[in-house]
Amino acid sequence: MSCKHEHSLSTPTDMGHTAEYHSIVLKTYDVGEADRFCIVLTRERGKIAARARGVRKPKSRMGGSILPLQESMLSMHESSSGLSISGVSHMQDHASALSLPTFLHAQQATELLLSVLEDDHPVPDIFELMRQFLTACRTEETVQSLPFTVRILQTMGILPTQNSHQIFTHLSMPERELIETCAQHDWHTAHLPHENSRHLQALCNRILEQQTNWKMKAGSVASSMLLANYGA
């Protein structure tokens, strides 16, 4: 995977240190006149927040690389005021080639990670799962967010990997087969029509609400948008 030329922001003047992080931008907020506040998933430190100063200026060469679903090597300067992004080597745009359905699945995956991950806690396995999922979103039209959700919960030890567990007794056989597939290396190829996965989706939603007190919204938004655009 080739990297584009690295661009840098102005060098911070306060004391601190700078390090590079393999990153996927999960969410951004515009702040001030030209800054962007970013929530980023990194291989090295897990979910962290950093400020990118001046990237919304028209002449900024970094702005396009610090947007949701962009994968980059980010240079971050850490000081008493927090983390700031000081440079970027862009690696992969996971957003621009997505169809509406796969974009909505990617949004659901992002919401999941924002809800379940602790700040500044390394989760390299989950970082790699997100990379695999976003790659699948770009290359496979049948990709779904439910297998990603199941795999994340399995990786975190929240959901059993054995489909014979008593928690799954009310699920259909196709749903149990999906659980078993998700525990394997090719989890991202798992597919189950929405009408056949309602019980498993409801189970995952209940578990997430109990674990995080976060009511998932991206799924219902995705369903409404798909209904409006595709009538299904």
Buried (B, 14 or more C-beta within 10 A) or exposed (E): EEEEEBBEBEEBEEEBEBEBBBBBBBBBEEEEEBBBBBBBBBBEBBBBBBBBBBBBEEEBBBBEBBBBBBBBBBBBBBBEEBBBBBBBBBBBBBBEEBEEBBBBBBBBBBBBBBBBBEEEEEBEEBBEBBBBBBBBBBEEEEBBBBBBBBBBBBBBEBBBBEBEEEEBEEBBEEBBBBBBBBBEEEBBBBBBEEEEBEEBBEBBBEBBEEEBEEEBEBBEBBEEBBEEEEEE
